[in-house]
Amino acid sequence: MDVRVRANPDSLPSLERLLSYRIPVPAGGAIPLSELVIEERKQSLGNIRHYNFRRAITLEADLRSGGMDTVQANAFLLERWK
């Protein structure tokens, strides 16, 4: 499962401290978060849009009067997207 975390740098002393946070396990005891994740640091987009918890993009258009309506435009986009 991919999980991305974006934190205010002032809210955590370090990423290492976050990764050392211990997670309880069903068998008892706890293990550090670092044993459950693969850490990867990258630059990313400032904003990722979601719809129903899935990544989404927004397409916008100006429809001409007498042209296709929004229902037809959505059907057209869905067919072309495939």
C-alpha positions in Angstrom: 0.0 0.0 0.0 1.4 3.4 -0.9 1.1 6.0 1.8 2.4 9.5 1.3 3.0 11.8 4.3 3.4 15.5 4.2 4.2 17.1 7.5 5.0 20.6 8.6 8.8 20.5 9.3 8.2 22.3 12.5 5.8 19.7 13.9 8.4 16.8 13.9 11.9 17.0 15.1 13.0 14.6 12.4 11.7 11.8 10.1 13.9 9.4 11.9 12.0 10.1 15.1 8.7 9.4 13.3 10.1 6.1 11.9 11.2 5.1 15.4 7.6 5.3 16.6 6.6 1.9 17.9 3.5 0.2 16.5 1.7 -2.5 18.6 1.5 -6.0 16.9 -1.3 -8.6 17.3 1.1 -11.1 18.9 2.0 -8.6 21.6 4.8 -6.1 21.9 5.6 -3.5 19.4 7.9 -2.8 16.5 9.3 0.4 15.1 7.4 1.9 12.1 10.7 1.8 10.2 10.4 -2.1 10.0 7.0 -1.8 8.2 7.8 0.9 5.6 10.3 1.6 2.9 11.3 5.2 3.2 11.6 7.3 0.0 12.0 11.0 -0.1 11.0 12.9 -3.3 9.7 16.3 -4.5 6.1 16.0 -5.3 3.2 18.1 -6.5 1.9 20.6 -4.0 -1.7 19.4 -4.4 -3.1 16.1 -5.4 -6.9 16.1 -6.0 -9.0 13.1 -4.8 -12.6 12.0 -5.4 -14.0 9.2 -3.4 -10.5 8.6 -1.9 -9.0 8.0 -5.4 -6.7 10.4 -7.3 -8.6 12.5 -9.7 -8.0 15.1 -12.4 -10.4 17.9 -13.4 -11.2 18.6 -17.0 -12.9 21.8 -17.8 -14.5 23.1 -21.0 -16.7 25.9 -22.3 -19.6 24.3 -24.1 -21.0 26.2 -27.1 -24.7 27.0 -27.3 -26.3 24.5 -29.6 -23.4 22.0 -29.2 -23.3 19.0 -26.9 -24.7 19.2 -23.4 -22.8 18.2 -20.2 -24.2 14.6 -20.3 -22.9 14.2 -23.9 -19.6 15.8 -23.0 -19.0 13.5 -20.1 -19.9 10.4 -22.2 -17.5 11.7 -24.9 -14.7 12.1 -22.4 -15.3 8.8 -20.7 -15.2 7.0 -24.1 -12.0 8.8 -25.2 -10.3 8.2 -21.9 -10.5 4.4 -22.4 
